[in-house]
Amino acid sequence: MISDRFDRAALPSPTKYFAEIGNPLRGRGSWRNALCPFHRDTKPSLRVKADTGAFRCMVCGARGGDVLAFHMQRTGKKFANAAGDLGAWT
């Protein structure tokens, strides 16, 4: 029997993920900035933790704990499909 499972270690790094979707992280340090895709943003208001992908928009309040949560919100996909998109569902 083949079982599906989630592999957190297979998630892309936040820096790589945001660069690949055309919204690179800016700045230095553990928290970096990006444009928020959840509202009309002209100045980077999305704060992203570079090592975990935790994020929070300082304008619209969108937030989550990792790259997967961001991808789910951005695409509207459910957990397994979003994890599959990111190569973390085997």
C-alpha positions in Angstrom: 0.0 0.0 0.0 1.4 3.4 -0.9 0.7 6.2 1.5 1.0 9.9 0.8 3.0 11.9 3.3 4.3 15.4 3.9 8.0 16.0 4.0 8.7 19.4 5.5 12.4 19.2 4.7 11.5 19.2 1.0 9.9 22.6 1.1 12.0 25.2 -0.8 13.8 27.9 1.1 11.8 31.1 1.5 14.5 33.1 -0.5 14.3 30.6 -3.4 10.5 30.4 -3.4 9.9 34.2 -3.4 12.5 34.6 -6.1 10.9 31.9 -8.3 7.4 33.6 -8.0 8.9 36.9 -9.1 8.7 38.6 -5.7 12.3 38.5 -4.3 12.9 39.2 -0.6 14.7 42.5 0.0 16.9 43.5 2.8 19.2 41.7 5.2 18.8 39.9 8.5 16.3 37.4 9.6 13.2 39.4 8.6 13.0 40.6 5.0 10.6 42.6 2.9 8.5 41.8 -0.2 5.4 43.2 -1.9 2.3 41.6 -0.5 0.2 39.8 -3.2 -2.9 39.9 -1.0 -3.6 43.5 -1.6 -2.6 46.3 -3.9 0.9 47.0 -2.6 3.4 49.6 -4.0 5.8 49.6 -1.0 7.0 46.3 0.4 4.7 45.7 3.4 5.1 41.9 3.6 7.6 40.8 6.2 9.1 37.3 5.7 11.4 35.4 8.1 14.2 34.2 5.8 14.9 30.9 7.5 11.3 29.6 8.2 9.1 31.5 5.7 6.8 32.8 8.5 5.2 35.9 7.1 3.0 38.9 8.0 1.7 41.8 6.0 1.8 45.0 8.0 -1.1 46.5 6.0 -3.7 43.8 5.3 -2.8 41.4 8.1 -2.2 38.3 6.0 0.0 35.9 8.0 1.2 32.3 8.3 4.0 30.1 9.6 5.9 29.0 6.5 6.3 28.9 2.7 3.5 26.3 2.5 1.0 28.5 4.3 2.0 31.4 2.0 1.6 29.2 -1.1 -1.8 28.0 0.1 -3.1 31.5 0.6 -1.6 32.8 -2.6 -3.0 30.0 -4.8 -6.1 29.0 -2.8 -5.1 25.4 -2.9 -5.6 22.9 -0.1 -2.7 21.4 1.9 -1.9 18.3 -0.1 -2.1 20.1 -3.5 0.0 23.0 -2.3 2.6 20.7 -0.7 2.7 18.8 -4.0 3.3 22.0 -6.0 6.3 22.7 -3.7 7.7 19.1 -4.0 6.9 18.3 -0.3 4.1 15.7 -0.8 5.4 12.2 -1.6 
